[in-house]
């Protein structure tokens, strides 16, 4: 039986990887064999992932929590999957999708189903990333149309912003904490909140005034 490796990816340095790490341990992966990247899933030029590829040998198993943790580029996900399973002759286990557990021997029908599921999930991973980028662009365009000036801003909104935004909107996080999770200031986070609301057609959203803990309705 080969070695079991785990791969964990979060989109930014302040995003919490604890849930993925816990899932790796539950799957029997030791901490020493878990490789972590705090990078976007747009491509596979990631230090942790490249180190992992150098370690994997025939008969080993790679465990990931979900296919979008592996990456968010449709073509490259399929390419890396085939490289690991066919050229490296290793196995891949996707914890959130048992149909993609290729450790078990499969007949032709099972292999076909796994290939279809892989392509579908890879497609969803990339379209979600493109949707977020589209929303960001629409928000900026809408803000400019309303006279908002960005100066020398143009800092890209992290792809995990919607997740942090939802936690903040449910009052699970303060705007200051949300900003820290995204690696930006409280003021920048609130600017992004305003753009997000405009991009989604929200005329009035609940937001915080910087440096104050009380919440108020603002446009």
C-alpha positions as CSV (number, residue, x, y, z in Angstrom):
1,X,0.0,0.0,0.0
2,X,1.4,3.4,-1.0
3,X,1.7,6.6,1.0
4,X,-1.3,8.9,1.6
5,X,-0.8,12.6,0.9
6,X,-3.2,15.5,1.5
7,X,-3.5,18.7,-0.4
8,X,-5.1,21.9,1.2
9,X,-5.6,25.2,-0.6
10,X,-7.1,28.5,0.5
11,X,-7.3,31.6,-1.6
12,X,-5.6,34.1,0.7
13,X,-3.2,34.1,3.6
14,X,-5.9,35.1,6.0
15,X,-8.4,32.5,5.0
16,X,-8.8,29.7,7.5
17,X,-7.7,26.2,6.4
18,X,-8.8,24.5,9.6
19,X,-11.8,22.6,8.2
20,X,-9.7,21.2,5.3
21,X,-7.0,20.2,7.7
22,X,-9.5,18.4,10.0
23,X,-10.9,16.6,7.0
24,X,-7.4,15.4,6.0
25,X,-6.8,14.0,9.5
26,X,-10.1,12.2,9.5
27,X,-9.1,10.6,6.2
28,X,-6.0,9.3,7.9
29,X,-3.4,11.8,6.5
30,X,-0.7,12.7,8.9
31,X,0.2,16.4,9.3
32,X,3.7,15.8,7.9
33,X,2.1,14.6,4.6
34,X,-0.3,17.5,4.1
35,X,0.8,20.1,1.6
36,X,-0.7,23.6,1.9
37,X,-1.0,26.5,-0.5
38,X,-2.5,30.0,0.2
39,X,-3.0,30.9,-3.4
40,X,-5.7,31.4,-6.0
41,X,-6.8,28.3,-7.9
42,X,-6.5,30.0,-11.2
43,X,-3.4,27.9,-12.1
44,X,-1.2,25.2,-10.7
45,X,2.0,27.2,-10.3
46,X,1.9,26.8,-6.5
47,X,4.9,25.9,-4.4
48,X,3.1,23.4,-2.1
49,X,1.4,21.6,-5.0
50,X,4.7,21.4,-6.9
51,X,6.5,19.9,-3.9
52,X,3.6,17.4,-3.6
53,X,4.0,16.3,-7.2
54,X,7.7,15.6,-6.7
55,X,6.8,13.3,-3.7
56,X,4.0,11.2,-5.3
57,X,4.9,7.8,-6.5
58,X,3.0,5.0,-8.1
59,X,0.4,3.5,-5.7
60,X,0.2,6.6,-3.5
61,X,-3.1,8.4,-2.8
62,X,-3.7,12.1,-3.0
63,X,-6.6,13.3,-0.8
64,X,-8.4,16.6,-1.4
65,X,-11.5,18.0,0.3
66,X,-13.2,19.1,-2.9
67,X,-12.3,19.5,-6.6
68,X,-12.2,23.3,-6.3
69,X,-9.5,23.0,-3.6
70,X,-7.4,21.3,-6.3
71,X,-8.0,24.2,-8.7
72,X,-10.4,26.4,-10.5
73,X,-9.2,26.1,-14.1
74,X,-11.2,23.5,-16.1
75,X,-8.6,22.4,-18.6
76,X,-5.8,22.4,-16.0
77,X,-7.8,20.3,-13.5
78,X,-8.4,17.7,-16.1
79,X,-4.7,17.8,-17.2
80,X,-3.4,17.4,-13.6
81,X,-5.9,14.7,-12.8
82,X,-4.7,12.7,-15.8
83,X,-1.1,13.4,-15.0
84,X,-1.4,12.1,-11.4
85,X,-3.6,9.0,-12.2
86,X,-2.1,8.0,-15.6
87,X,1.5,9.1,-15.7
88,X,2.2,9.0,-11.9
89,X,-0.1,5.9,-11.6
90,X,-1.3,7.3,-8.2
91,X,-4.9,7.5,-6.9
92,X,-7.0,10.5,-6.0
93,X,-9.7,10.7,-3.3
94,X,-12.1,13.7,-3.3
95,X,-13.7,13.6,0.1
96,X,-16.8,15.6,-0.9
97,X,-17.5,13.4,-3.9
98,X,-17.2,9.6,-3.3
99,X,-17.8,8.9,-7.0
100,X,-14.4,10.3,-7.6
101,X,-12.6,7.8,-5.4
102,X,-10.6,6.0,-8.0
103,X,-8.8,3.7,-5.5
104,X,-11.4,1.0,-6.1
105,X,-11.2,-1.0,-9.2
106,X,-13.9,0.1,-11.7
107,X,-15.7,-1.4,-14.6
108,X,-16.2,0.6,-17.8
109,X,-19.4,2.1,-16.6
110,X,-17.9,3.2,-13.3
111,X,-15.0,4.8,-15.1
112,X,-17.3,6.6,-17.5
113,X,-19.4,8.0,-14.6
114,X,-16.3,9.2,-12.7
115,X,-15.0,10.9,-15.9
116,X,-18.3,12.7,-16.4
117,X,-18.5,13.8,-12.7
118,X,-14.9,15.1,-12.9
119,X,-15.6,17.2,-16.0
120,X,-18.8,18.5,-14.5
121,X,-17.2,19.5,-11.2
122,X,-14.2,21.1,-13.0
123,X,-16.6,23.1,-15.1
124,X,-18.5,24.3,-12.0
125,X,-15.2,25.3,-10.3
126,X,-14.1,27.4,-13.2
127,X,-17.5,29.0,-13.8
128,X,-17.8,30.0,-10.1
129,X,-14.4,31.8,-10.3
130,X,-15.5,33.5,-13.5
131,X,-18.8,34.5,-12.0
132,X,-17.0,36.1,-9.0
133,X,-14.7,38.1,-11.4
134,X,-17.7,39.2,-13.4
135,X,-19.6,40.4,-10.3
136,X,-16.5,42.3,-9.3
137,X,-16.2,44.0,-12.7
138,X,-20.0,44.8,-12.7
139,X,-19.7,46.3,-9.2
140,X,-16.8,48.6,-10.2
141,X,-18.6,49.6,-13.4
142,X,-21.8,50.4,-11.5
143,X,-19.9,52.4,-8.8
144,X,-18.2,54.4,-11.5
145,X,-21.5,55.1,-13.1
146,X,-22.7,56.5,-9.8
147,X,-19.7,58.8,-9.5
148,X,-17.5,56.7,-7.2
149,X,-13.8,57.5,-7.8
150,X,-11.3,54.8,-7.1
151,X,-8.1,56.8,-7.4
152,X,-5.1,54.4,-7.5
153,X,-7.1,51.6,-6.0
154,X,-7.7,48.6,-8.4
155,X,-6.8,46.0,-5.7
156,X,-8.4,42.7,-6.9
157,X,-11.2,41.4,-4.7
158,X,-10.2,37.9,-3.4
159,X,-12.3,35.0,-4.6
160,X,-13.3,34.1,-1.1
161,X,-14.9,37.5,-0.6
162,X,-18.5,36.2,-1.0
163,X,-17.9,33.7,1.8
164,X,-16.6,36.4,4.2
165,X,-19.3,38.8,3.0
166,X,-22.0,36.3,4.0
167,X,-20.4,35.8,7.4
168,X,-20.3,39.6,7.9
169,X,-23.9,40.1,6.7
170,X,-25.1,37.5,9.2
171,X,-23.2,39.5,11.9
172,X,-20.9,36.6,12.6
173,X,-17.9,38.9,11.9
174,X,-17.2,42.6,12.4
175,X,-16.0,44.5,9.4
176,X,-12.6,44.8,11.0
177,X,-12.3,41.0,11.4
178,X,-13.7,40.5,7.9
179,X,-11.0,42.8,6.6
180,X,-8.3,40.9,8.4
181,X,-9.5,37.6,7.0
182,X,-9.2,39.1,3.5
183,X,-5.8,40.7,4.2
184,X,-7.1,44.3,3.8
185,X,-8.1,47.2,6.0
186,X,-11.6,47.7,7.5
187,X,-12.2,50.6,5.1
188,X,-11.2,48.6,2.0
189,X,-13.6,45.8,3.1
190,X,-16.5,48.2,3.5
191,X,-15.7,49.7,0.0
192,X,-15.9,46.1,-1.4
193,X,-19.2,45.6,0.5
194,X,-20.6,48.7,-1.2
195,X,-19.5,47.5,-4.6
196,X,-20.9,44.0,-4.0
197,X,-24.3,45.5,-3.1
198,X,-24.4,47.6,-6.2
199,X,-23.3,44.7,-8.4
200,X,-26.2,42.6,-7.0
201,X,-28.8,45.4,-7.2
202,X,-29.0,46.0,-3.5
203,X,-30.0,49.6,-3.0
204,X,-29.7,49.5,0.8
205,X,-27.4,47.2,2.7
206,X,-26.4,46.8,6.3
207,X,-23.0,48.1,6.8
208,X,-20.6,49.4,9.5
209,X,-19.0,52.8,9.7
210,X,-15.2,52.3,10.1
211,X,-13.9,52.4,13.6
212,X,-17.4,51.9,15.1
213,X,-18.9,48.7,16.3
214,X,-22.5,49.8,15.8
215,X,-24.2,48.9,12.6
216,X,-26.4,51.2,10.5
217,X,-28.2,51.2,7.2
218,X,-26.4,53.1,4.5
219,X,-26.5,53.4,0.8
